[in-house]
Amino acid sequence: GAMSTPSGGSRCDLIADKISVLNEAGLHWALWAYRDPAPFGFGLFVNSEMDENLAQVLRNSLISTEW
C-alpha cells in the first residue's frame, strides 16, 4: 500500500507501478491493508470511505493479469 495523504494521484500511480512490475515478472501480489484508520491509511478503505481511484487501479491490474 501507500499512505492515503499524498497530493494528487501519486498514491495510485505508485501502487499501479508496483503491481505492473510484479505482473510483468509473473509474481503474485496483494494489497495487504484493507481498512485503516485516518489520517494515514494505507488500505483500500480509510475509515469507512473506499478510495475509488485505488479500487480502479486494482480492477485494472486484475483484468490485465494473465492467469
Predicted model as a PDB file, atoms N, CA, C, CB and O in Angstrom, pLDDT in the B-factor column:
MODEL        1                                                                  
ATOM      1  N   GLY A   1       0.814  -1.188   0.000  1.00 66.00           N  
ATOM      2  CA  GLY A   1       0.000   0.000   0.000  1.00 66.00           C  
ATOM      3  C   GLY A   1       0.856   1.249   0.000  1.00 66.00           C  
ATOM      4  O   GLY A   1       2.085   1.182   0.002  1.00 66.00           O  
ATOM      5  N   ALA A   2       0.204   2.357  -0.002  1.00 74.00           N  
ATOM      6  CA  ALA A   2       0.850   3.655   0.095  1.00 74.00           C  
ATOM      7  C   ALA A   2      -0.059   4.556   0.918  1.00 74.00           C  
ATOM      8  CB  ALA A   2       1.136   4.266  -1.322  1.00 74.00           C  
ATOM      9  O   ALA A   2      -1.280   4.399   0.892  1.00 74.00           O  
ATOM     10  N   MET A   3       0.524   5.494   1.644  1.00 75.00           N  
ATOM     11  CA  MET A   3      -0.255   6.387   2.501  1.00 75.00           C  
ATOM     12  C   MET A   3      -1.329   7.108   1.702  1.00 75.00           C  
ATOM     13  CB  MET A   3       0.659   7.405   3.187  1.00 75.00           C  
ATOM     14  O   MET A   3      -1.126   7.455   0.539  1.00 75.00           O  
ATOM     15  N   SER A   4      -2.469   7.328   2.334  1.00 73.00           N  
ATOM     16  CA  SER A   4      -3.603   7.950   1.657  1.00 73.00           C  
ATOM     17  C   SER A   4      -3.519   9.466   1.608  1.00 73.00           C  
ATOM     18  CB  SER A   4      -4.872   7.548   2.332  1.00 73.00           C  
ATOM     19  O   SER A   4      -4.394  10.101   1.020  1.00 73.00           O  
ATOM     20  N   THR A   5      -2.499  10.065   2.202  1.00 76.00           N  
ATOM     21  CA  THR A   5      -2.444  11.518   2.313  1.00 76.00           C  
ATOM     22  C   THR A   5      -1.632  12.250   1.246  1.00 76.00           C  
ATOM     23  CB  THR A   5      -1.900  11.860   3.616  1.00 76.00           C  
ATOM     24  O   THR A   5      -1.681  13.480   1.234  1.00 76.00           O  
ATOM     25  N   PRO A   6      -0.883  11.591   0.340  1.00 77.00           N  
ATOM     26  CA  PRO A   6      -0.127  12.351  -0.658  1.00 77.00           C  
ATOM     27  C   PRO A   6      -1.052  13.146  -1.575  1.00 77.00           C  
ATOM     28  CB  PRO A   6       0.748  11.412  -1.488  1.00 77.00           C  
ATOM     29  O   PRO A   6      -2.213  12.790  -1.779  1.00 77.00           O  
ATOM     30  N   SER A   7      -0.513  14.217  -2.115  1.00 76.00           N  
ATOM     31  CA  SER A   7      -1.315  15.043  -3.016  1.00 76.00           C  
ATOM     32  C   SER A   7      -1.413  14.415  -4.397  1.00 76.00           C  
ATOM     33  CB  SER A   7      -0.722  16.446  -3.122  1.00 76.00           C  
ATOM     34  O   SER A   7      -0.576  13.604  -4.793  1.00 76.00           O  
ATOM     35  N   GLY A   8      -2.441  14.803  -5.108  1.00 75.00           N  
ATOM     36  CA  GLY A   8      -2.611  14.328  -6.480  1.00 75.00           C  
ATOM     37  C   GLY A   8      -2.817  12.832  -6.548  1.00 75.00           C  
ATOM     38  O   GLY A   8      -3.326  12.220  -5.609  1.00 75.00           O  
ATOM     39  N   GLY A   9      -2.422  12.251  -7.654  1.00 82.00           N  
ATOM     40  CA  GLY A   9      -2.608  10.823  -7.878  1.00 82.00           C  
ATOM     41  C   GLY A   9      -1.383   9.993  -7.575  1.00 82.00           C  
ATOM     42  O   GLY A   9      -1.290   8.852  -8.027  1.00 82.00           O  
ATOM     43  N   SER A  10      -0.424  10.542  -6.812  1.00 89.00           N  
ATOM     44  CA  SER A  10       0.836   9.824  -6.601  1.00 89.00           C  
ATOM     45  C   SER A  10       0.638   8.493  -5.887  1.00 89.00           C  
ATOM     46  CB  SER A  10       1.793  10.684  -5.807  1.00 89.00           C  
ATOM     47  O   SER A  10       1.375   7.543  -6.150  1.00 89.00           O  
ATOM     48  N   ARG A  11      -0.335   8.404  -4.993  1.00 87.00           N  
ATOM     49  CA  ARG A  11      -0.584   7.148  -4.282  1.00 87.00           C  
ATOM     50  C   ARG A  11      -0.972   6.049  -5.265  1.00 87.00           C  
ATOM     51  CB  ARG A  11      -1.691   7.331  -3.222  1.00 87.00           C  
ATOM     52  O   ARG A  11      -0.397   4.960  -5.250  1.00 87.00           O  
ATOM     53  N   CYS A  12      -1.938   6.338  -6.109  1.00 89.00           N  
ATOM     54  CA  CYS A  12      -2.406   5.339  -7.073  1.00 89.00           C  
ATOM     55  C   CYS A  12      -1.348   5.048  -8.126  1.00 89.00           C  
ATOM     56  CB  CYS A  12      -3.694   5.811  -7.746  1.00 89.00           C  
ATOM     57  O   CYS A  12      -1.205   3.907  -8.566  1.00 89.00           O  
ATOM     58  N   ASP A  13      -0.610   6.069  -8.531  1.00 91.00           N  
ATOM     59  CA  ASP A  13       0.469   5.855  -9.503  1.00 91.00           C  
ATOM     60  C   ASP A  13       1.521   4.904  -8.955  1.00 91.00           C  
ATOM     61  CB  ASP A  13       1.121   7.189  -9.885  1.00 91.00           C  
ATOM     62  O   ASP A  13       1.979   4.009  -9.665  1.00 91.00           O  
ATOM     63  N   LEU A  14       1.907   5.090  -7.697  1.00 90.00           N  
ATOM     64  CA  LEU A  14       2.909   4.225  -7.072  1.00 90.00           C  
ATOM     65  C   LEU A  14       2.422   2.787  -7.020  1.00 90.00           C  
ATOM     66  CB  LEU A  14       3.244   4.718  -5.659  1.00 90.00           C  
ATOM     67  O   LEU A  14       3.154   1.870  -7.391  1.00 90.00           O  
ATOM     68  N   ILE A  15       1.195   2.585  -6.565  1.00 90.00           N  
ATOM     69  CA  ILE A  15       0.661   1.226  -6.455  1.00 90.00           C  
ATOM     70  C   ILE A  15       0.513   0.592  -7.839  1.00 90.00           C  
ATOM     71  CB  ILE A  15      -0.699   1.237  -5.725  1.00 90.00           C  
ATOM     72  O   ILE A  15       0.831  -0.584  -8.013  1.00 90.00           O  
ATOM     73  N   ALA A  16       0.037   1.355  -8.822  1.00 92.00           N  
ATOM     74  CA  ALA A  16      -0.101   0.830 -10.187  1.00 92.00           C  
ATOM     75  C   ALA A  16       1.258   0.434 -10.749  1.00 92.00           C  
ATOM     76  CB  ALA A  16      -0.771   1.873 -11.106  1.00 92.00           C  
ATOM     77  O   ALA A  16       1.379  -0.601 -11.405  1.00 92.00           O  
ATOM     78  N   ASP A  17       2.274   1.245 -10.500  1.00 93.00           N  
ATOM     79  CA  ASP A  17       3.624   0.921 -10.984  1.00 93.00           C  
ATOM     80  C   ASP A  17       4.153  -0.352 -10.334  1.00 93.00           C  
ATOM     81  CB  ASP A  17       4.586   2.085 -10.707  1.00 93.00           C  
ATOM     82  O   ASP A  17       4.718  -1.209 -11.014  1.00 93.00           O  
ATOM     83  N   LYS A  18       3.973  -0.478  -9.025  1.00 91.00           N  
ATOM     84  CA  LYS A  18       4.445  -1.686  -8.323  1.00 91.00           C  
ATOM     85  C   LYS A  18       3.742  -2.933  -8.854  1.00 91.00           C  
ATOM     86  CB  LYS A  18       4.209  -1.557  -6.799  1.00 91.00           C  
ATOM     87  O   LYS A  18       4.383  -3.950  -9.118  1.00 91.00           O  
ATOM     88  N   ILE A  19       2.424  -2.847  -9.007  1.00 92.00           N  
ATOM     89  CA  ILE A  19       1.666  -4.003  -9.499  1.00 92.00           C  
ATOM     90  C   ILE A  19       2.083  -4.349 -10.918  1.00 92.00           C  
ATOM     91  CB  ILE A  19       0.155  -3.726  -9.445  1.00 92.00           C  
ATOM     92  O   ILE A  19       2.189  -5.527 -11.257  1.00 92.00           O  
ATOM     93  N   SER A  20       2.320  -3.354 -11.747  1.00 93.00           N  
ATOM     94  CA  SER A  20       2.748  -3.590 -13.128  1.00 93.00           C  
ATOM     95  C   SER A  20       4.065  -4.354 -13.176  1.00 93.00           C  
ATOM     96  CB  SER A  20       2.888  -2.263 -13.877  1.00 93.00           C  
ATOM     97  O   SER A  20       4.211  -5.301 -13.949  1.00 93.00           O  
ATOM     98  N   VAL A  21       5.016  -3.944 -12.355  1.00 93.00           N  
ATOM     99  CA  VAL A  21       6.324  -4.621 -12.309  1.00 93.00           C  
ATOM    100  C   VAL A  21       6.148  -6.060 -11.840  1.00 93.00           C  
ATOM    101  CB  VAL A  21       7.308  -3.864 -11.370  1.00 93.00           C  
ATOM    102  O   VAL A  21       6.750  -6.974 -12.404  1.00 93.00           O  
ATOM    103  N   LEU A  22       5.329  -6.266 -10.814  1.00 92.00           N  
ATOM    104  CA  LEU A  22       5.107  -7.621 -10.302  1.00 92.00           C  
ATOM    105  C   LEU A  22       4.394  -8.493 -11.331  1.00 92.00           C  
ATOM    106  CB  LEU A  22       4.294  -7.573  -9.005  1.00 92.00           C  
ATOM    107  O   LEU A  22       4.745  -9.660 -11.504  1.00 92.00           O  
ATOM    108  N   ASN A  23       3.396  -7.937 -12.014  1.00 90.00           N  
ATOM    109  CA  ASN A  23       2.686  -8.693 -13.048  1.00 90.00           C  
ATOM    110  C   ASN A  23       3.625  -9.074 -14.194  1.00 90.00           C  
ATOM    111  CB  ASN A  23       1.499  -7.878 -13.587  1.00 90.00           C  
ATOM    112  O   ASN A  23       3.596 -10.206 -14.675  1.00 90.00           O  
ATOM    113  N   GLU A  24       4.454  -8.126 -14.627  1.00 91.00           N  
ATOM    114  CA  GLU A  24       5.392  -8.409 -15.720  1.00 91.00           C  
ATOM    115  C   GLU A  24       6.383  -9.497 -15.338  1.00 91.00           C  
ATOM    116  CB  GLU A  24       6.145  -7.142 -16.115  1.00 91.00           C  
ATOM    117  O   GLU A  24       6.816 -10.272 -16.191  1.00 91.00           O  
ATOM    118  N   ALA A  25       6.743  -9.560 -14.058  1.00 92.00           N  
ATOM    119  CA  ALA A  25       7.689 -10.575 -13.591  1.00 92.00           C  
ATOM    120  C   ALA A  25       6.999 -11.899 -13.277  1.00 92.00           C  
ATOM    121  CB  ALA A  25       8.425 -10.075 -12.356  1.00 92.00           C  
ATOM    122  O   ALA A  25       7.661 -12.879 -12.937  1.00 92.00           O  
ATOM    123  N   GLY A  26       5.677 -11.931 -13.391  1.00 90.00           N  
ATOM    124  CA  GLY A  26       4.940 -13.155 -13.101  1.00 90.00           C  
ATOM    125  C   GLY A  26       4.856 -13.461 -11.617  1.00 90.00           C  
ATOM    126  O   GLY A  26       4.669 -14.616 -11.233  1.00 90.00           O  
ATOM    127  N   LEU A  27       4.991 -12.440 -10.776  1.00 91.00           N  
ATOM    128  CA  LEU A  27       4.961 -12.637  -9.333  1.00 91.00           C  
ATOM    129  C   LEU A  27       3.572 -12.342  -8.776  1.00 91.00           C  
ATOM    130  CB  LEU A  27       6.007 -11.750  -8.650  1.00 91.00           C  
ATOM    131  O   LEU A  27       2.821 -11.550  -9.345  1.00 91.00           O  
ATOM    132  N   HIS A  28       3.244 -12.975  -7.681  1.00 90.00           N  
ATOM    133  CA  HIS A  28       1.968 -12.751  -7.009  1.00 90.00           C  
ATOM    134  C   HIS A  28       2.053 -11.485  -6.177  1.00 90.00           C  
ATOM    135  CB  HIS A  28       1.585 -13.959  -6.125  1.00 90.00           C  
ATOM    136  O   HIS A  28       3.131 -11.099  -5.726  1.00 90.00           O  
ATOM    137  N   TRP A  29       0.919 -10.846  -5.976  1.00 90.00           N  
ATOM    138  CA  TRP A  29       0.878  -9.637  -5.155  1.00 90.00           C  
ATOM    139  C   TRP A  29      -0.457  -9.567  -4.437  1.00 90.00           C  
ATOM    140  CB  TRP A  29       1.105  -8.367  -6.015  1.00 90.00           C  
ATOM    141  O   TRP A  29      -1.414 -10.245  -4.811  1.00 90.00           O  
ATOM    142  N   ALA A  30      -0.510  -8.742  -3.405  1.00 88.00           N  
ATOM    143  CA  ALA A  30      -1.748  -8.496  -2.662  1.00 88.00           C  
ATOM    144  C   ALA A  30      -1.682  -7.100  -2.065  1.00 88.00           C  
ATOM    145  CB  ALA A  30      -1.968  -9.570  -1.546  1.00 88.00           C  
ATOM    146  O   ALA A  30      -0.605  -6.608  -1.731  1.00 88.00           O  
ATOM    147  N   LEU A  31      -2.830  -6.472  -1.936  1.00 83.00           N  
ATOM    148  CA  LEU A  31      -2.925  -5.230  -1.174  1.00 83.00           C  
ATOM    149  C   LEU A  31      -3.175  -5.653   0.256  1.00 83.00           C  
ATOM    150  CB  LEU A  31      -4.067  -4.264  -1.719  1.00 83.00           C  
ATOM    151  O   LEU A  31      -4.270  -6.106   0.591  1.00 83.00           O  
ATOM    152  N   TRP A  32      -2.168  -5.510   1.103  1.00 80.00           N  
ATOM    153  CA  TRP A  32      -2.200  -6.093   2.431  1.00 80.00           C  
ATOM    154  C   TRP A  32      -3.226  -5.426   3.333  1.00 80.00           C  
ATOM    155  CB  TRP A  32      -0.839  -6.007   3.060  1.00 80.00           C  
ATOM    156  O   TRP A  32      -3.935  -6.106   4.074  1.00 80.00           O  
ATOM    157  N   ALA A  33      -3.314  -4.093   3.276  1.00 81.00           N  
ATOM    158  CA  ALA A  33      -4.214  -3.370   4.179  1.00 81.00           C  
ATOM    159  C   ALA A  33      -5.553  -3.132   3.502  1.00 81.00           C  
ATOM    160  CB  ALA A  33      -3.591  -2.029   4.617  1.00 81.00           C  
ATOM    161  O   ALA A  33      -5.611  -2.525   2.433  1.00 81.00           O  
ATOM    162  N   TYR A  34      -6.624  -3.602   4.114  1.00 83.00           N  
ATOM    163  CA  TYR A  34      -7.960  -3.425   3.557  1.00 83.00           C  
ATOM    164  C   TYR A  34      -8.621  -2.174   4.128  1.00 83.00           C  
ATOM    165  CB  TYR A  34      -8.826  -4.659   3.838  1.00 83.00           C  
ATOM    166  O   TYR A  34      -9.132  -1.348   3.373  1.00 83.00           O  
ATOM    167  N   ARG A  35      -8.616  -2.027   5.446  1.00 83.00           N  
ATOM    168  CA  ARG A  35      -9.255  -0.879   6.094  1.00 83.00           C  
ATOM    169  C   ARG A  35      -8.313  -0.355   7.174  1.00 83.00           C  
ATOM    170  CB  ARG A  35     -10.652  -1.268   6.703  1.00 83.00           C  
ATOM    171  O   ARG A  35      -7.859  -1.102   8.040  1.00 83.00           O  
ATOM    172  N   ASP A  36      -8.029   0.945   7.105  1.00 78.00           N  
ATOM    173  CA  ASP A  36      -7.139   1.586   8.066  1.00 78.00           C  
ATOM    174  C   ASP A  36      -7.778   2.840   8.625  1.00 78.00           C  
ATOM    175  CB  ASP A  36      -5.793   1.921   7.420  1.00 78.00           C  
ATOM    176  O   ASP A  36      -8.623   3.459   7.977  1.00 78.00           O  
ATOM    177  N   PRO A  37      -7.374   3.216   9.832  1.00 76.00           N  
ATOM    178  CA  PRO A  37      -7.874   4.478  10.383  1.00 76.00           C  
ATOM    179  C   PRO A  37      -7.177   5.663   9.727  1.00 76.00           C  
ATOM    180  CB  PRO A  37      -7.672   4.521  11.908  1.00 76.00           C  
ATOM    181  O   PRO A  37      -6.020   5.569   9.318  1.00 76.00           O  
ATOM    182  N   ALA A  38      -7.895   6.776   9.635  1.00 71.00           N  
ATOM    183  CA  ALA A  38      -7.308   8.015   9.116  1.00 71.00           C  
ATOM    184  C   ALA A  38      -6.405   8.592  10.195  1.00 71.00           C  
ATOM    185  CB  ALA A  38      -8.416   9.048   8.691  1.00 71.00           C  
ATOM    186  O   ALA A  38      -6.533   8.174  11.346  1.00 71.00           O  
ATOM    187  N   PRO A  39      -5.520   9.505   9.912  1.00 73.00           N  
ATOM    188  CA  PRO A  39      -5.353  10.163   8.618  1.00 73.00           C  
ATOM    189  C   PRO A  39      -4.343   9.479   7.713  1.00 73.00           C  
ATOM    190  CB  PRO A  39      -4.940  11.580   8.827  1.00 73.00           C  
ATOM    191  O   PRO A  39      -4.244   9.849   6.543  1.00 73.00           O  
ATOM    192  N   PHE A  40      -3.590   8.500   8.196  1.00 74.00           N  
ATOM    193  CA  PHE A  40      -2.526   7.927   7.368  1.00 74.00           C  
ATOM    194  C   PHE A  40      -2.838   6.503   6.950  1.00 74.00           C  
ATOM    195  CB  PHE A  40      -1.205   7.962   8.111  1.00 74.00           C  
ATOM    196  O   PHE A  40      -2.016   5.604   7.128  1.00 74.00           O  
ATOM    197  N   GLY A  41      -4.018   6.295   6.396  1.00 77.00           N  
ATOM    198  CA  GLY A  41      -4.419   4.965   5.979  1.00 77.00           C  
ATOM    199  C   GLY A  41      -3.624   4.482   4.778  1.00 77.00           C  
ATOM    200  O   GLY A  41      -3.242   5.274   3.916  1.00 77.00           O  
ATOM    201  N   PHE A  42      -3.376   3.181   4.726  1.00 81.00           N  
ATOM    202  CA  PHE A  42      -2.659   2.567   3.620  1.00 81.00           C  
ATOM    203  C   PHE A  42      -3.569   1.693   2.767  1.00 81.00           C  
ATOM    204  CB  PHE A  42      -1.501   1.749   4.143  1.00 81.00           C  
ATOM    205  O   PHE A  42      -3.171   1.274   1.679  1.00 81.00           O  
ATOM    206  N   GLY A  43      -4.763   1.412   3.227  1.00 83.00           N  
ATOM    207  CA  GLY A  43      -5.603   0.419   2.588  1.00 83.00           C  
ATOM    208  C   GLY A  43      -6.594   0.960   1.577  1.00 83.00           C  
ATOM    209  O   GLY A  43      -6.589   2.143   1.234  1.00 83.00           O  
ATOM    210  N   LEU A  44      -7.440   0.061   1.114  1.00 88.00           N  
ATOM    211  CA  LEU A  44      -8.487   0.389   0.153  1.00 88.00           C  
ATOM    212  C   LEU A  44      -9.553   1.263   0.798  1.00 88.00           C  
ATOM    213  CB  LEU A  44      -9.119  -0.887  -0.413  1.00 88.00           C  
ATOM    214  O   LEU A  44     -10.119   2.145   0.153  1.00 88.00           O  
ATOM    215  N   PHE A  45      -9.823   1.013   2.074  1.00 87.00           N  
ATOM    216  CA  PHE A  45     -10.760   1.839   2.843  1.00 87.00           C  
ATOM    217  C   PHE A  45      -9.977   2.617   3.883  1.00 87.00           C  
ATOM    218  CB  PHE A  45     -11.867   0.971   3.518  1.00 87.00           C  
ATOM    219  O   PHE A  45      -9.124   2.059   4.572  1.00 87.00           O  
ATOM    220  N   VAL A  46     -10.266   3.902   3.997  1.00 79.00           N  
ATOM    221  CA  VAL A  46      -9.744   4.717   5.082  1.00 79.00           C  
ATOM    222  C   VAL A  46     -10.957   5.136   5.898  1.00 79.00           C  
ATOM    223  CB  VAL A  46      -8.914   5.969   4.554  1.00 79.00           C  
ATOM    224  O   VAL A  46     -11.839   5.843   5.412  1.00 79.00           O  
ATOM    225  N   ASN A  47     -10.983   4.687   7.145  1.00 80.00           N  
ATOM    226  CA  ASN A  47     -12.186   4.747   7.969  1.00 80.00           C  
ATOM    227  C   ASN A  47     -13.276   3.983   7.222  1.00 80.00           C  
ATOM    228  CB  ASN A  47     -12.621   6.242   8.266  1.00 80.00           C  
ATOM    229  O   ASN A  47     -13.094   2.794   6.957  1.00 80.00           O  
ATOM    230  N   SER A  48     -14.388   4.601   6.874  1.00 84.00           N  
ATOM    231  CA  SER A  48     -15.452   3.865   6.185  1.00 84.00           C  
ATOM    232  C   SER A  48     -15.588   4.281   4.723  1.00 84.00           C  
ATOM    233  CB  SER A  48     -16.776   4.075   6.899  1.00 84.00           C  
ATOM    234  O   SER A  48     -16.578   3.941   4.076  1.00 84.00           O  
ATOM    235  N   GLU A  49     -14.607   5.010   4.197  1.00 86.00           N  
ATOM    236  CA  GLU A  49     -14.688   5.503   2.817  1.00 86.00           C  
ATOM    237  C   GLU A  49     -13.735   4.734   1.901  1.00 86.00           C  
ATOM    238  CB  GLU A  49     -14.367   7.008   2.765  1.00 86.00           C  
ATOM    239  O   GLU A  49     -12.534   4.661   2.158  1.00 86.00           O  
ATOM    240  N   MET A  50     -14.288   4.163   0.831  1.00 90.00           N  
ATOM    241  CA  MET A  50     -13.451   3.460  -0.123  1.00 90.00           C  
ATOM    242  C   MET A  50     -12.750   4.464  -1.028  1.00 90.00           C  
ATOM    243  CB  MET A  50     -14.283   2.466  -0.952  1.00 90.00           C  
ATOM    244  O   MET A  50     -13.352   5.440  -1.476  1.00 90.00           O  
ATOM    245  N   ASP A  51     -11.474   4.211  -1.291  1.00 88.00           N  
ATOM    246  CA  ASP A  51     -10.712   5.029  -2.225  1.00 88.00           C  
ATOM    247  C   ASP A  51     -11.056   4.530  -3.629  1.00 88.00           C  
ATOM    248  CB  ASP A  51      -9.153   4.953  -1.940  1.00 88.00           C  
ATOM    249  O   ASP A  51     -10.500   3.533  -4.089  1.00 88.00           O  
ATOM    250  N   GLU A  52     -11.961   5.215  -4.299  1.00 92.00           N  
ATOM    251  CA  GLU A  52     -12.443   4.781  -5.616  1.00 92.00           C  
ATOM    252  C   GLU A  52     -11.327   4.726  -6.651  1.00 92.00           C  
ATOM    253  CB  GLU A  52     -13.541   5.710  -6.103  1.00 92.00           C  
ATOM    254  O   GLU A  52     -11.329   3.845  -7.510  1.00 92.00           O  
ATOM    255  N   ASN A  53     -10.372   5.652  -6.586  1.00 90.00           N  
ATOM    256  CA  ASN A  53      -9.260   5.647  -7.537  1.00 90.00           C  
ATOM    257  C   ASN A  53      -8.388   4.418  -7.353  1.00 90.00           C  
ATOM    258  CB  ASN A  53      -8.417   6.912  -7.383  1.00 90.00           C  
ATOM    259  O   ASN A  53      -7.974   3.793  -8.330  1.00 90.00           O  
ATOM    260  N   LEU A  54      -8.108   4.067  -6.100  1.00 90.00           N  
ATOM    261  CA  LEU A  54      -7.321   2.870  -5.829  1.00 90.00           C  
ATOM    262  C   LEU A  54      -8.094   1.622  -6.243  1.00 90.00           C  
ATOM    263  CB  LEU A  54      -6.942   2.797  -4.339  1.00 90.00           C  
ATOM    264  O   LEU A  54      -7.505   0.685  -6.782  1.00 90.00           O  
ATOM    265  N   ALA A  55      -9.398   1.597  -6.001  1.00 93.00           N  
ATOM    266  CA  ALA A  55     -10.213   0.458  -6.424  1.00 93.00           C  
ATOM    267  C   ALA A  55     -10.120   0.256  -7.931  1.00 93.00           C  
ATOM    268  CB  ALA A  55     -11.677   0.658  -6.006  1.00 93.00           C  
ATOM    269  O   ALA A  55     -10.057  -0.880  -8.400  1.00 93.00           O  
ATOM    270  N   GLN A  56     -10.112   1.340  -8.690  1.00 94.00           N  
ATOM    271  CA  GLN A  56      -9.995   1.230 -10.143  1.00 94.00           C  
ATOM    272  C   GLN A  56      -8.621   0.707 -10.557  1.00 94.00           C  
ATOM    273  CB  GLN A  56     -10.256   2.586 -10.798  1.00 94.00           C  
ATOM    274  O   GLN A  56      -8.514  -0.082 -11.496  1.00 94.00           O  
ATOM    275  N   VAL A  57      -7.579   1.139  -9.864  1.00 93.00           N  
ATOM    276  CA  VAL A  57      -6.231   0.618 -10.137  1.00 93.00           C  
ATOM    277  C   VAL A  57      -6.208  -0.888  -9.920  1.00 93.00           C  
ATOM    278  CB  VAL A  57      -5.173   1.309  -9.234  1.00 93.00           C  
ATOM    279  O   VAL A  57      -5.650  -1.626 -10.733  1.00 93.00           O  
ATOM    280  N   LEU A  58      -6.809  -1.347  -8.833  1.00 92.00           N  
ATOM    281  CA  LEU A  58      -6.836  -2.783  -8.541  1.00 92.00           C  
ATOM    282  C   LEU A  58      -7.655  -3.548  -9.582  1.00 92.00           C  
ATOM    283  CB  LEU A  58      -7.410  -3.031  -7.137  1.00 92.00           C  
ATOM    284  O   LEU A  58      -7.250  -4.623 -10.026  1.00 92.00           O  
ATOM    285  N   ARG A  59      -8.799  -2.997  -9.970  1.00 92.00           N  
ATOM    286  CA  ARG A  59      -9.614  -3.648 -11.012  1.00 92.00           C  
ATOM    287  C   ARG A  59      -8.811  -3.777 -12.307  1.00 92.00           C  
ATOM    288  CB  ARG A  59     -10.923  -2.846 -11.269  1.00 92.00           C  
ATOM    289  O   ARG A  59      -8.754  -4.851 -12.905  1.00 92.00           O  
ATOM    290  N   ASN A  60      -8.203  -2.691 -12.727  1.00 91.00           N  
ATOM    291  CA  ASN A  60      -7.419  -2.698 -13.971  1.00 91.00           C  
ATOM    292  C   ASN A  60      -6.257  -3.677 -13.884  1.00 91.00           C  
ATOM    293  CB  ASN A  60      -6.892  -1.292 -14.283  1.00 91.00           C  
ATOM    294  O   ASN A  60      -5.939  -4.352 -14.863  1.00 91.00           O  
ATOM    295  N   SER A  61      -5.623  -3.760 -12.723  1.00 88.00           N  
ATOM    296  CA  SER A  61      -4.486  -4.652 -12.557  1.00 88.00           C  
ATOM    297  C   SER A  61      -4.892  -6.111 -12.597  1.00 88.00           C  
ATOM    298  CB  SER A  61      -3.783  -4.358 -11.263  1.00 88.00           C  
ATOM    299  O   SER A  61      -4.156  -6.950 -13.115  1.00 88.00           O  
ATOM    300  N   LEU A  62      -6.066  -6.417 -12.050  1.00 86.00           N  
ATOM    301  CA  LEU A  62      -6.551  -7.788 -12.100  1.00 86.00           C  
ATOM    302  C   LEU A  62      -6.984  -8.188 -13.497  1.00 86.00           C  
ATOM    303  CB  LEU A  62      -7.696  -7.967 -11.141  1.00 86.00           C  
ATOM    304  O   LEU A  62      -6.763  -9.322 -13.921  1.00 86.00           O  
ATOM    305  N   ILE A  63      -7.598  -7.264 -14.208  1.00 74.00           N  
ATOM    306  CA  ILE A  63      -8.035  -7.532 -15.575  1.00 74.00           C  
ATOM    307  C   ILE A  63      -6.858  -7.777 -16.493  1.00 74.00           C  
ATOM    308  CB  ILE A  63      -8.867  -6.380 -16.101  1.00 74.00           C  
ATOM    309  O   ILE A  63      -6.931  -8.610 -17.397  1.00 74.00           O  
ATOM    310  N   SER A  64      -5.759  -7.046 -16.263  1.00 64.00           N  
ATOM    311  CA  SER A  64      -4.597  -7.158 -17.157  1.00 64.00           C  
ATOM    312  C   SER A  64      -3.712  -8.341 -16.807  1.00 64.00           C  
ATOM    313  CB  SER A  64      -3.776  -5.884 -17.111  1.00 64.00           C  
ATOM    314  O   SER A  64      -2.743  -8.614 -17.515  1.00 64.00           O  
ATOM    315  N   THR A  65      -4.025  -9.045 -15.734  1.00 59.00           N  
ATOM    316  CA  THR A  65      -3.224 -10.189 -15.311  1.00 59.00           C  
ATOM    317  C   THR A  65      -3.592 -11.416 -16.147  1.00 59.00           C  
ATOM    318  CB  THR A  65      -3.429 -10.475 -13.800  1.00 59.00           C  
ATOM    319  O   THR A  65      -4.767 -11.748 -16.303  1.00 59.00           O  
ATOM    320  N   GLU A  66      -2.577 -12.075 -16.673  1.00 62.00           N  
ATOM    321  CA  GLU A  66      -2.817 -13.334 -17.397  1.00 62.00           C  
ATOM    322  C   GLU A  66      -2.674 -14.491 -16.443  1.00 62.00           C  
ATOM    323  CB  GLU A  66      -1.844 -13.496 -18.591  1.00 62.00           C  
ATOM    324  O   GLU A  66      -1.636 -14.629 -15.795  1.00 62.00           O  
ATOM    325  N   TRP A  67      -3.677 -15.317 -16.339  1.00 54.00           N  
ATOM    326  CA  TRP A  67      -3.645 -16.465 -15.423  1.00 54.00           C  
ATOM    327  C   TRP A  67      -3.212 -17.678 -16.125  1.00 54.00           C  
ATOM    328  CB  TRP A  67      -4.977 -16.705 -14.789  1.00 54.00           C  
ATOM    329  O   TRP A  67      -3.124 -18.745 -15.517  1.00 54.00           O  
TER     330      TRP A  67                                                      
ENDMDL                                                                          
END                                                                             
